[in-house]
Amino acid sequence: MSKRKFRPSASFWEAARIAVDSLNKSKLRSFLTLLGIILATTTLIAVMSFVNGMNVYISTKLSDMGSDGFRVVKIAFIGNWDPKKFLEMQRRNPQLKSDEYEFVRKNATMLKDLGMESWKSATISFGGQSMQSVDLNGITANMPSLKNIDVGTGRAITESEVKRHAPVAFIGNDVSQHFFEGRDPIGRTIEVDGVPYEVVGVAKPQGSVFGQSQDKFVAVPIYSFFKTYGATHNELAFVAKAIDPQHLEEAEDEVRMLLRAYRHLKPADDDTFTIFASDTFAQAWHNLTGAIAAMAIGIVSVFLVVGGIVIMNIMLAVVTERTHEIGIRKSLGARRSDILNQFLVESAVLAAAGGVIGVIIAYLLTVLVRTVTPLPMEMPLGAVILGVGLSATVGLFFGIYPARQASKLDPIVALQSGEV
């Protein structure tokens, strides 16, 4: 059996090699040693991947209003859910009306544009086929541009068609593919809950949000919608854009003042409607991610402490196993700092290996969740760096005590412990 050649001090790479050899010699023990670190890193990166993916979703999907847009609705809960407050608002807040829309549109000075929409679920039919649970939207002509919906083929609904209650429809890509795959839908007549509408345009595909397709819709002129379903029995919302992002708050305040005046609300009365903008979504999401992060930090901290304690115990056992080697190094002139650094590097590399394994597991988990569920997950590079770096730091911290014990060994006593 070949003898190990000892040098007074071990370089970083030699210490790293020794740590890797230790991992290879006892894979099961190494896995159990690193289990806490692996779980901590996996949890940390998985949570960061989810939050990062959701941030992209919020900015690109859920918030279609842009930095200068906002909505006015009867009730909206974006923050903390309060059932009592909801019931109170449900009783107190009346539905928005088209008369209020016209009043705001004519008197607002801080708005670049203002649209109105109503919605319900409908059954669409064509050529003996039908499609259930389609989102039917009654809209003003400017709604596609207000909601950043682009025209794929044909055209959007015009202002004159809205005013004269024209039976025309602007449909989503899913509806077009269901009824007209391989055919031109423009000019064809579909039935919406039995009422005929001529298709004038198809929207460009928008994808999905949380697995819910954004292309399964039919939009018709708002007053055609009212003619069929009534103006008071369905939800109504106003979609507005301020003159520029810098005047968003002023525009919201102006619309609030106009609606309060139209409804004859007193200064002490609460609003009987809700106004929210993109930053409302962002604030609600930040509150949610703060709670998620706090929970994740608690879980990760427990895993890291447990993993660190296990690593410390294993390193203490390694020091005992290699007492003779330490004695030889010291007898050849190794300083306490050389022994200390060697075992610190080994501990850090050991923990970093657990971090790398955690990164791999988190990546596979991210791909799996993104593939089989509607949850968006996107692993950021910063999460990988943080996960591995944090693991190595834990290894360094919990390796200090074993390394100090090794560095304080008396060389004569260590040599007498026997052959390695």
C-alpha positions, 0 to 999 in steps of 0.5 A: 500500500502506497504511503501518503506524502505529507507536506507541512501545509496543505494548499486550497486545492489539496484540501479540496481534493481531500474533502472530495475523496472523503465524499467518495469513500463513504457516499451514504455517510456523506449524503446523510451528512449533507442532507440538511444542507441539501434540503436547505438549498433546495428549499431556498432556491425553489422558493426564489424560483417561484417568486422570480417566476411570479414576478415575471407573471405579475409584470407581464400577465396579470397587470395588463394596465401598464404603468399609467393605467388603472381600473374602477370596479364595484369591489376589489380585494387585492390585500388582506381578505376581510369577510365582514368588510367584503359583505359590507361593501357588497351591500353598500357599493352599487354597480357602476353604470354607463351614465357614470362612465359618460360623466367621467369621460366628459369631465376628466382632464387627467385621462388619456383614454377611458374604456368600459367593459362588462363580462359573463360566461357564454356558449358560442356556436358555429356550424353545428359545433359549440364551445362552453364557458367562453368569456364574453366581454362587452367592450367600448372600441378602445378596450383592446388598446387599453388592455394591450390586446393586438389584432392578429387578423381582420380588425377590432370593433369600431366606435360607430359599431359600439354606438349603433349596437352592431352585431359584430364580434372580435374573437380570441385565438382559441375560439378561432382555432376551435371553429375555423382552423385552417379557414378564414373566420372574417365575415363568418357568423357565430352565435353567442348564446343564440344571438348571431354576431359577425366576426370582424377580427381575431386577436393575437395569441396571449397565452395563459395565466395560472393555466387559464387561457387568455385567448378563450374570449369573444368581445362584442360592442358594449351596448350590444351586450347590454341589449341582450343581457341588460345593463344592471345585472352584470359586472361593469368596470372602467379601464383608464389611462392617465396622461402619463405615468407621472400623473397616475395618482392625480388621474386616480384622484380626479376620477375618484372625485368625479364619481363621488360627486356623481354619487353625491357622497359626503366628505365623511362617506367612504368610497362606494367603488374601488380604484386600483392600479398596477402598483396595487398588484405589485404591493399586494404581491410584495406583501405576499412574497414577504410572508413566503420569504419569512416562512422559507427563511424559518425552514431554511434556518432550521435545515442549515443549523441541523446540517451545520451541526452534523458537519461539525460532528463529522469533522470532529470525527475526521480530526480524530481519524487523522490525528496521526497525519496532523502530527506528521504535518506539525513535525514537518513544520506546519503552523497552527494556521496551516492546519486550521485553514486545511480543515476549514477548507475541507468543511467548506467544500463538504458543505458546498457539495451539499449546496451543489446537490441542492441546486441540481434537485431544485433545478429538476423540481423547477422544470417538473413543476413548470412542465406539469402545473400552471405555476410559473417557476424560473430559477435566477442565477442569483439563487444558485450563487446564494445557495452554494455560497450560503452552504459554503459559509455554513461549512466554514462557520461550523467547521471552525471548532473542529479546525481549532481542535485539530490545530491545537493538537500536540504533535508528539501526542498526535504522532503517538496515536498510531499509523494512519 
